Amino acid sequence: MSIETISLSGRKKEVSDKKMTFWESLYLVAIVKGLFITIRHLFTRKVTVKYPEQVRERSTVYRGQHLLKRDEQGRENCTACGLCALSCPAEAITMTAAERKPEEKHLYREEKYASVYEINMLRCIFCGLCEEACPKDAIYLTESKVLVPSMYERESFIFGKDKLVMPLTQAMQNAQLNNAN
């Protein structure tokens, strides 16, 4: 086999410099095909949703805003292992690990915790790989309809622990629901 005959994709086509006929150079067939497609689309059903009155249903695999979970005692689940940051294809997650001090035992479950945990929402593609990679089930993507609120400064799109950590009241409600089940 020579280099000229090898095709990695299997879609190699021979290009010819054949002179077009008069009718081909007028492009009438191409124009008629384009008009036919346009006319066909005129009679198809519209997919536009009138938003405030009519709400589009979400997909079953919808992933919304990130949330860092707490356990039933209100302590953060994240142990700063960094697997979520490694699995993120957009490299949107950054974290800094720190050692827990004795007086912070009521705040963190393990000896190591994420002192800085940030997600750049401009880079995030909401793929959910961070959620799957976490061994402690510390981060998950909610089913909230609010993804990222609109803002004017780039710095406001970097969500820190102040925006990501689950509120304490919500953690307590989740614990009560788990105990009831």
Stockholm file with secondary structure:
# STOCKHOLM 1.0

chainA/1-181         MSIETISLSGRKKEVSDKKMTFWESLYLVAIVKGLFITIRHLFTRKVTVKYPEQVRERSTVYRGQHLLKRDEQGRENCTACGLCALSCPAEAITMTAAERKPEEKHLYREEKYASVYEINMLRCIFCGLCEEACPKDAIYLTESKVLVPSMYERESFIFGKDKLVMPLTQAMQNAQLNNAN
#=GR chainA/1-181 SS CCGGGCCSSSCCCCCCCCCCCHHHHHTHHHHHHHHHHHHHHHTSCCCCCCTTTSCCCCCTTCCCCEEECBCTTSCBCCCCCCHHHHHCTTCCEEEEEEECCGGGTTTBSSSEEEEEEEEETTTCCCCCHHHHHCTTCCEEECCCSCCCCCCSSGGGGEECHHHHBCCHHHHHHHHHHHHHC
#=GC SS_cons         CCGGGCCSSSCCCCCCCCCCCHHHHHTHHHHHHHHHHHHHHHTSCCCCCCTTTSCCCCCTTCCCCEEECBCTTSCBCCCCCCHHHHHCTTCCEEEEEEECCGGGTTTBSSSEEEEEEEEETTTCCCCCHHHHHCTTCCEEECCCSCCCCCCSSGGGGEECHHHHBCCHHHHHHHHHHHHHC
//
